[in-house]
Amino acid sequence: MNLRPGARALALLLLSSAACGGPLTPSPIEGEPVCPDFEIGATHAPMRGSLRFPVTLTVLDGKKPITRTTLTGRRSQDDPASRVLLADEDAEYELEWAQCENQRAPRARTLARDTKDTAEYACGSATVYKTDKLVTRKGDAASRTVHFAAPPKSECWESELPAAEPPPALPAVPDQPQPDASAAEPEAATDAGAADAGAAPVDAGAPRDAGAGAPRDGGAGGAATPPRAGAADAGAIPQGS
């Protein structure tokens, strides 16, 4: 089987580590950032989530590198944690965290699972930003758990689509002034007074109409009363006296 020079060196490194120590076992890396999938372009092309600047983890036994891996972030919380191979033995390792100088280009979501990212991505010069100690104990899997160290640049690739514009705000409706009760009461009182003043002449005129008709009809329906007999003869001199 033909191997690339880098892969051949890594295989030899793993074989030598297995020969010197116990069997290599996958050890999880906890706390790796989650970079969800996103879309780009006018066609909304689906892309795989990842860190813009990947992180490399190198495990050293003294000055000798034991293993190295490149971390690009998990695509969701449900994705399994990344792992490194460590021997199941009592040992003390140095963890060297470095960040790549080159951005990792966005990759299509339809990328086959067996595509090797390391063969297509060149990290460039990785700058070490933190070192940790890892003490393992034989038979204790928890002691081989590696905790991710956050890099200086922790941003993920995100959608480049323009944000949707918010709907226009509705015009504000001005407050309607409430009627003034104190101003309405005097006006009502003025109207009531005017009505009472107009009714008074009608009531005062009723007795005058009744009195004016009494001499004419004397209570007999308006016909003139004839003079009484003998009233005109009271002062007349009887003839033949």
C-alpha positions in Angstrom: 0.0 0.0 0.0 1.4 3.4 -1.0 1.2 6.1 1.5 1.8 9.8 1.2 5.0 11.0 3.0 3.0 12.7 5.8 0.7 9.7 6.3 3.7 7.3 6.3 5.4 9.3 9.0 2.3 9.4 11.1 1.8 5.6 10.8 5.4 5.0 11.9 4.9 7.4 14.8 1.8 5.5 15.9 3.5 2.1 15.5 6.5 3.2 17.6 4.2 4.6 20.3 2.2 1.3 20.4 5.5 -0.6 20.7 6.8 1.5 23.6 3.6 1.8 25.6 0.2 0.1 25.9 -2.5 -0.2 23.2 -3.7 3.0 21.6 -7.3 3.9 22.4 -9.5 6.7 21.1 -9.7 9.5 23.6 -12.5 12.1 23.3 -11.9 15.9 23.0 -14.6 17.7 25.0 -15.7 21.3 24.4 -15.0 21.5 20.7 -17.0 24.5 19.3 -20.2 23.8 17.3 -20.4 25.4 13.8 -23.8 24.7 12.2 -24.3 24.3 8.5 -25.2 27.5 6.5 -26.1 28.7 3.0 -24.3 31.1 0.6 -25.0 32.8 -2.7 -28.2 33.6 -4.6 -28.9 29.9 -5.0 -28.7 29.3 -1.2 -26.1 26.6 -1.7 -25.9 24.4 1.5 -22.5 24.4 3.1 -20.9 22.4 5.9 -20.3 24.3 9.2 -16.7 24.7 10.3 -14.3 27.1 12.0 -12.8 29.7 9.8 -9.4 29.1 11.2 -9.0 25.4 12.3 -7.0 24.4 15.4 -4.3 21.8 15.6 -3.7 19.6 18.7 -0.3 18.0 19.1 0.3 15.5 21.9 4.0 15.3 23.0 5.7 12.8 25.3 8.6 15.0 26.5 9.9 16.5 23.2 8.6 13.7 21.0 5.3 14.2 19.2 2.9 11.3 19.9 -0.1 12.3 17.7 -1.5 15.4 15.9 -5.0 16.2 14.7 -6.7 19.2 13.1 -10.0 20.3 14.6 -12.6 22.2 12.5 -15.5 22.2 14.9 -18.6 19.9 15.1 -21.6 20.7 12.9 -24.2 20.0 15.6 -24.4 19.0 19.3 -25.4 15.5 18.1 -22.1 15.0 16.2 -19.7 12.7 18.0 -16.7 14.3 19.7 -13.4 14.4 17.9 -10.8 11.9 19.2 -7.1 11.4 19.6 -5.2 8.1 20.0 -3.5 7.7 23.4 -1.9 4.7 25.0 -3.7 3.1 28.0 -0.9 3.5 30.5 0.4 5.7 33.3 1.9 8.7 31.5 2.2 12.4 31.4 1.8 14.3 28.2 2.0 17.9 27.0 -0.9 19.2 24.9 0.1 21.9 22.4 -2.8 24.0 20.9 -2.1 26.0 17.8 -4.3 27.9 15.3 -3.8 27.7 11.6 -2.9 30.9 9.7 -5.0 30.0 6.6 -8.7 30.1 6.5 -10.5 26.8 5.7 -12.6 27.4 2.6 -16.4 26.6 2.9 -17.2 23.1 1.7 -20.4 21.8 0.2 -22.8 19.9 2.4 -23.0 17.1 -0.1 -19.3 16.4 0.4 -18.7 12.6 0.7 -17.9 11.4 4.3 -14.8 9.6 3.2 -13.2 12.8 1.7 -10.0 13.6 3.6 -10.0 17.2 4.7 -6.3 17.1 5.6 -5.4 16.2 2.0 -7.2 19.3 0.7 -6.5 21.9 3.3 -3.2 23.5 4.0 -3.0 24.9 7.6 0.1 27.0 7.0 2.1 28.2 9.9 0.2 27.3 13.1 0.8 29.6 16.0 0.8 28.0 19.5 -1.6 29.8 21.8 -1.7 27.4 24.8 -0.1 24.4 26.3 -1.6 22.0 28.9 -0.6 18.9 30.9 -2.5 15.6 30.6 -1.8 12.8 33.1 -3.2 9.4 32.2 -3.7 6.3 34.4 -3.8 2.8 33.1 -7.3 1.4 33.0 -8.9 4.9 33.6 -10.6 6.1 30.4 -11.7 9.4 32.0 -8.1 10.4 32.6 -7.5 10.4 28.9 -10.2 12.9 28.1 -8.9 16.1 26.5 -10.6 19.4 27.1 -10.6 21.8 24.1 -8.7 25.1 24.6 -10.6 28.0 22.9 -8.4 29.7 20.2 -8.0 33.5 19.7 -10.2 33.3 16.6 -13.2 31.2 17.4 -15.6 32.4 14.7 -17.4 29.9 12.5 -18.4 30.3 8.8 -21.9 31.8 8.6 -24.4 32.7 6.0 -23.6 35.6 3.6 -27.2 36.1 2.7 -28.6 39.6 3.4 -30.7 39.8 6.5 -34.5 40.1 5.8 -35.8 43.6 6.1 -38.2 44.2 9.0 -41.9 45.0 8.0 -42.7 48.7 7.9 -43.9 50.2 11.1 -47.6 51.2 11.3 -48.2 55.0 11.7 -48.9 56.1 15.2 -52.5 57.0 15.9 -52.7 60.4 17.8 -54.5 60.3 21.1 -58.1 61.7 20.9 -58.7 64.5 23.5 -61.3 63.6 26.1 -64.4 65.9 26.4 -64.1 68.4 29.3 -67.0 67.7 31.7 -66.6 71.1 33.4 -67.0 73.0 30.1 -70.1 71.0 29.2 -72.1 71.7 32.4 -72.3 75.6 32.0 -73.4 75.1 28.4 -76.2 72.8 29.5 -77.3 75.2 32.2 -77.4 78.1 29.6 -79.6 76.0 27.3 -82.0 75.1 30.2 -82.3 78.8 31.2 -83.1 79.8 27.7 -85.9 77.2 27.5 -87.4 78.5 30.8 -87.3 82.1 29.7 -89.1 81.4 26.5 -91.9 79.5 28.3 -92.7 82.3 30.7 -94.6 84.6 28.3 -96.8 81.8 27.2 -97.9 81.1 30.8 -98.4 84.8 31.6 -100.6 85.4 28.5 -103.2 82.7 29.4 -105.1 84.8 32.1 -105.3 87.9 29.8 -107.0 85.8 27.1 -109.5 84.5 29.6 -110.3 87.9 31.1 -110.8 89.6 27.7 -113.4 87.1 26.6 -115.6 87.5 29.7 -117.2 90.9 29.0 -118.1 89.7 25.4 -119.7 86.4 26.0 -120.5 86.7 29.7 -120.0 83.0 29.8 -122.5 82.4 26.9 -120.2 81.4 24.2 -119.2 84.9 22.9 -122.7 86.3 22.0 -123.4 90.0 23.1 -125.7 90.3 26.2 -128.9 92.4 25.4 -129.8 95.3 27.7 -132.3 94.5 30.4 -135.8 95.7 30.1 -136.7 98.8 32.0 -133.1 99.9 32.3 -133.5 102.6 29.7 -136.9 103.8 31.1 -135.7 104.4 34.6 -135.3 108.1 34.0 -138.1 108.7 31.5 -141.2 110.8 32.4 -144.4 108.8 32.1 -146.7 110.2 29.6 -150.2 111.6 30.6 -149.1 112.6 34.0 
